Amino acid sequence: RDGADDALRAEAKKSGPHDLPEAKEMFDQALELHDKDKNFKESIRLFKRIYFQFPKHQLGVTSAYNVACGFALAGQKEDALDWLELSVKTGFAKIDHLRNDPDLDSLRSEKRYKRLLTDR
C-alpha cells in the first residue's frame, strides 16, 4: 500500500491540506463525493490526502476509515481491509459504528474483518 501511495503522499505535502481548517473543508468535499455522488475514486484520493497530512489527528483517523469504506463500496476488499486495519490501529474507536456501517457490508464475512473485531 505504501509504495502505491507515494505520489499521492507527495501531492498532499505539496498541495495540502496544510492546516486543519483546510483539511475539514476537504473532508466535507470528500464526504459529499462519497455519500451523494458515489464517486469513490475521488473521495478516496481526498481522504488519503487528509490522512497523510494529519495521521494522528481525529480527522486523519476518520479519513482513513472513510478510505476503507470507499474501497469496500468499490469492491476492493483487500484495500478496504488494509485501510480499516490502519484506521483502528491509528485510533478509530467507534467500534459499534464499524460493526454496523452498511458501507462495510461486503467485508463482514472476511476473516480479516472478523479478526479485527475479535477483541473489541
C-alpha positions as CSV (number, residue, x, y, z in Angstrom):
1,R,0.0,0.0,0.0
2,D,2.7,2.5,0.9
3,G,4.5,2.4,-2.4
4,A,1.3,2.8,-4.4
5,D,0.5,6.0,-2.5
6,D,3.9,7.7,-2.7
7,A,2.7,10.1,-5.4
8,L,-0.4,10.9,-3.5
9,R,1.6,11.5,-0.3
10,A,3.8,13.9,-2.2
11,E,0.7,15.7,-3.6
12,A,-0.7,16.1,-0.1
13,K,2.6,17.5,1.1
14,K,2.8,20.0,-1.8
15,S,-0.9,20.9,-2.3
16,G,-2.4,20.2,1.1
17,P,-4.4,20.3,3.1
18,H,-1.9,22.4,5.1
19,D,-3.9,23.1,8.2
20,L,-6.9,21.7,10.0
21,P,-9.5,24.2,8.6
22,E,-8.3,23.3,5.1
23,A,-8.5,19.6,6.0
24,K,-12.0,20.0,7.3
25,E,-13.1,21.7,4.1
26,M,-11.5,18.9,2.0
27,F,-13.1,16.3,4.3
28,D,-16.6,17.8,3.7
29,Q,-15.9,17.7,0.0
30,A,-14.7,14.1,0.1
31,L,-17.8,13.1,2.2
32,E,-20.1,14.6,-0.4
33,L,-18.3,12.8,-3.2
34,H,-18.6,9.6,-1.2
35,D,-22.2,9.9,0.1
36,K,-24.0,11.9,-2.6
37,D,-22.1,11.4,-5.8
38,K,-20.8,7.8,-5.1
39,N,-17.5,9.0,-6.7
40,F,-15.4,6.6,-4.5
41,K,-12.2,7.0,-6.5
42,E,-12.1,10.8,-6.0
43,S,-13.3,10.6,-2.4
44,I,-10.7,8.0,-1.5
45,R,-8.0,10.3,-3.1
46,L,-9.1,13.3,-0.9
47,F,-9.5,11.2,2.3
48,K,-6.0,9.8,1.8
49,R,-4.5,13.3,1.4
50,I,-6.1,14.3,4.7
51,Y,-4.8,11.1,6.4
52,F,-1.3,11.6,5.0
53,Q,-1.1,15.2,6.4
54,F,-2.8,14.5,9.7
55,P,-2.4,10.8,10.6
56,K,-2.5,11.4,14.3
57,H,-5.5,13.8,14.4
58,Q,-9.0,12.5,14.7
59,L,-9.8,14.0,11.2
60,G,-7.0,11.9,9.7
61,V,-8.0,8.8,11.6
62,T,-11.6,9.2,10.4
63,S,-10.4,9.8,6.9
64,A,-8.5,6.5,6.9
65,Y,-11.8,4.8,8.0
66,N,-13.6,6.5,5.1
67,V,-10.9,5.3,2.7
68,A,-11.8,1.8,3.9
69,C,-15.5,2.5,3.3
70,G,-14.9,3.8,-0.2
71,F,-12.8,0.8,-1.2
72,A,-15.4,-1.6,0.3
73,L,-18.2,0.1,-1.7
74,A,-16.0,0.0,-4.8
75,G,-15.5,-3.8,-4.4
76,Q,-11.8,-3.6,-3.5
77,K,-11.9,-5.7,-0.4
78,E,-8.2,-6.1,0.3
79,D,-7.6,-2.4,0.1
80,A,-10.6,-1.8,2.2
81,L,-9.3,-4.2,4.9
82,D,-5.8,-2.6,4.8
83,W,-7.3,0.8,5.5
84,L,-9.8,-0.5,8.0
85,E,-6.9,-2.1,10.0
86,L,-4.9,1.1,9.7
87,S,-7.8,3.3,10.9
88,V,-8.3,1.1,14.0
89,K,-4.5,0.9,14.6
90,T,-4.3,4.7,14.5
91,G,-7.2,5.3,16.8
92,F,-10.6,4.8,15.2
93,A,-12.5,3.8,18.3
94,K,-16.2,3.8,17.1
95,I,-16.3,0.1,17.0
96,D,-20.1,-0.1,17.2
97,H,-20.2,2.1,14.1
98,L,-17.7,-0.1,12.4
99,R,-19.8,-3.2,13.2
100,N,-23.0,-1.6,11.8
101,D,-21.8,0.7,8.9
102,P,-23.6,-0.5,5.8
103,D,-20.6,0.7,3.8
104,L,-18.7,-2.3,5.2
105,D,-21.3,-5.0,4.5
106,S,-19.1,-6.5,1.7
107,L,-16.4,-7.2,4.3
108,R,-18.5,-8.9,7.1
109,S,-17.6,-12.5,6.0
110,E,-13.9,-11.7,5.6
111,K,-11.5,-13.3,8.1
112,R,-9.5,-10.1,8.5
113,Y,-12.7,-8.2,9.3
114,K,-13.8,-10.7,11.9
115,R,-10.3,-10.9,13.4
116,L,-10.3,-7.1,13.7
117,L,-13.4,-7.2,15.8
118,T,-12.5,-10.2,17.9
119,D,-11.0,-8.3,20.9
120,R,-13.2,-5.3,20.7
